[in-house]
Amino acid sequence: MKPFSPQHGTTLLAAVAGFVDTLGFVALFGLFTAHVTGNFVLIGAELVQPGRGVALKLLAFPVFVLAVALSRWIAMRHERHGHSALRNLMGLQAVLLLGFMAAGVASEVAPNQAQAWSYTAGLMGAAAMGMQNASSRMLLSKLTPSTVMTGNVTQLIIELTDWLLGRRDADLRLRIDRLLFPVLAFALGAMTGAMAYSAIGFLALLPPAVAIACVAMAGIGDQAPLAPNR
């Protein structure tokens, strides 16, 4: 299988992150799986507006941390042998996404154990996206981040403002493209995730799991470094 180009790879990963994060939020009492620190805001809100799922939000953070730590350990083991851990980490992420889907489906078909299965689904989702966050930081650091869009949107607006003001250097268009497509993909993934869950429930997680498996098998081509911010 031909490797994904850096631009296509990071765009696909951004779409997956938006899809999974939104599906988790809609399906699991407002749980963020990719933006796990967003759960702190929701936990704070629970103090004055009690709702559901606060325990799941509290548990998601240590699970996310453990997933990042495990990713680091796997990456270091591969580094000692001169290999990249990207394919193995993406493969493990795909397995976790399938586990997220399976536990979610179980929560729908076993109402007597729905809470336990929902918690299992949420924690597997947090672990999966913790691995994607870690892979982005450790192994794809030269590419546009695929999970945290706030920084991407901020930098994109800076670059677009420079474009509109006529401050156009040779690399400005390239920087805009590298930021724009992941941001749009994340937004489209978020909308698609919500609609897909509404239509078919947790089975909607199958396409993002397959997408991550494809990235694991094909890999991402040579990383093209982003031009430094000015």
N, C-alpha and C positions, 0 to 999 in steps of 0.2 A: 504494500500500500504506500503510495507516495506521501511524503510528509506534508503536513499543512504548512503553508507559508506563515511567517510570524504574524502578519496582519490578519489573515484568516483564522489562525489559531486563537489569538487573543480575542477576536470578535466572537467566535463560537463560545469560548469560555465565559465571556461577559453575558452572552445570551442565556447560558445555563445558569449562571449565578442569579440573574434577575428572575428567571423562571422559578428556580427552586426556592429562593428567598420569599417571593410573593406567595407561592403555593403554601409554604409552611406558615406564613402569616395568616392566610385566609383559613387554612384547615386546622391550625393548632393554636387557637386562642391568642393570636397575635404574636407568635414566636418568630423571631428573626433567626435564620440559620446561617446566612452568609455575613450579615452585619450584626454579630452577636452582641456587640456593645450597645446596640440599640435597645436590647432587652433591659439595660439598666434604667433607661427612661421609662419603660413600661412598668418596671418594678416600682419605681418611684411613684408613678401615677396610681398604682394599686393601693398605695398607702391612704389616698384620699378618695379613690373611686374603686373600691374592691370589685374584682371581676373573677375571671377564670384563668387558670394556667400559670399562676405566679410561681408555683413549685417547679414547673417545667422550665420556666425562664431562668430560675436560680440554678437548676441542674445543667442547663445548656452551656453555661460559661465554663465550668471545670471540664466538661466533656470536650468543648472546643479547644481548651488549653492542652489537654492530653493529646488530642489529635495533632495539634501543631508540634508538640514535643516528640511524638512518635514519628512524624514526618521528618523532623530534624535528625533523629537517630537513624532512620532508614537512609537519608541522604548522606550522612557522614559515613556510614558503612560502605555505601557505593563509592564515595569519594576516595576511600582508602584503597580501592581496587581500580581507580581510574575510570569509573563509569558514572553515567548520569542516572539518578533515581527517578527521573520524570515519568518514564513509562510505568514503573512499578507503583508509584504514588497515584498516578491517574487511574491505573487499573484497580487499585484498592478503593479509590474514590467511587468508581463505577459500581463496585460491589456494595459499598455503603449506601449509595443511592438506590440500588435494587432492594437493599434491606429496608430503607426508608419507605419505599413503595409497598413492600410485602407487609410490613408492620402496619402501615396505614390502611391497607386493604383489610387486614385482620381486624382492625378497630371498627371497620364498617360492617363486617359480617358477624362479629362476635360482640353484640352489645353488652353482654354481662362482663366482659373484660375490656371494654372499649378504652377506659382510662389508661390501663397498663399498656395496651398496644399503642395508644396515642403518644404516651411518654416515650416508649421505645422508638417510635417513628421519629419524634422530634429530636431525640438524642443522636440517632443515626444520621439524621439530616445535618445536625450541627457538626458532627464528626466529619462528614463528607466535605462540608464547606470549609471546615478548619483545614483540611488537607489541601483544598484548592487555594486558600489564602496562603498557606505555607509554601506551596509549590511556586506561586506567583512571586513571593518574596525571595525565595532561595534560588530557584532554577530558571525563572523567567523575569529576572529583575530588570533586564534591559528593555522589556516590552511594557506596554501600557497595562497597569493593574486591571484585573478583570472582575474584581469583586467590590472594591471600595470606589464608588463613583464620585464622591464629593470632591476629592482632589482633582479627578479628571475633568469634572465640569468646571471647576474654578480655573484650571489651567487653560481649558478650551475657550472660556470667555475671554481670558487675557489675550490668547493668540488671535481670536476673532476681532477683538478690539484693536489690536495692532494692525490687523488687515484693513479694517475700516478706516483707521487713521493714516494709512499709507506707510506704516513702518514695516515694510515687507523685505525680509532678507531671503536668501536663496532657499532656506530650509523651512520657511514658515508654512507653506502649503503642505509639506510633508508632515509637519508636526500637527497641523489641524486634522489631516486625514487620520493619523494614528490615534488621535483622541476622539474624533467624531464618531467613527464607526463602532468602537466598543461602547460608547455612551448610548448611541441609538440602539445597539443590540441589547444592552441591558434593559433599556426602557421597553423595547418590543418583547423581550423575554418576560418581563414583569407582567405586562398586559396579557400575554399568551398564557402564562402560568395561571393567572386568576381565572381566565375563561375556560382553560382546559380542565382545571379542578372542578369548576361548576358543571362542566359537561360530563366528565367520566370519573371524577374522584381521584384517588391516589394513583390509579393506573396511568394518569397523565405524567408520572415521573419516569415512565419507560423511555420516551425519546431523549431526555437529558442524560439518562444513564447510558444509553446507546451512543450518544454524542461523545461523552467522556471516554467510553471504551474505544471509540474510533481514534480519538486523540492519543490514547495510550498505545494503540497498535501502530499508528502511523507516525506519531511523534510530531514535534514542531521543528521546522527547519531552522537554519542558523539565525540566531537572534540578531535583529538589526537594532543597534543602540539608538535610543531616542536622542535627538539633539538636545544639548543642555539648555535649561531654562535661562532666559536672559533677565 
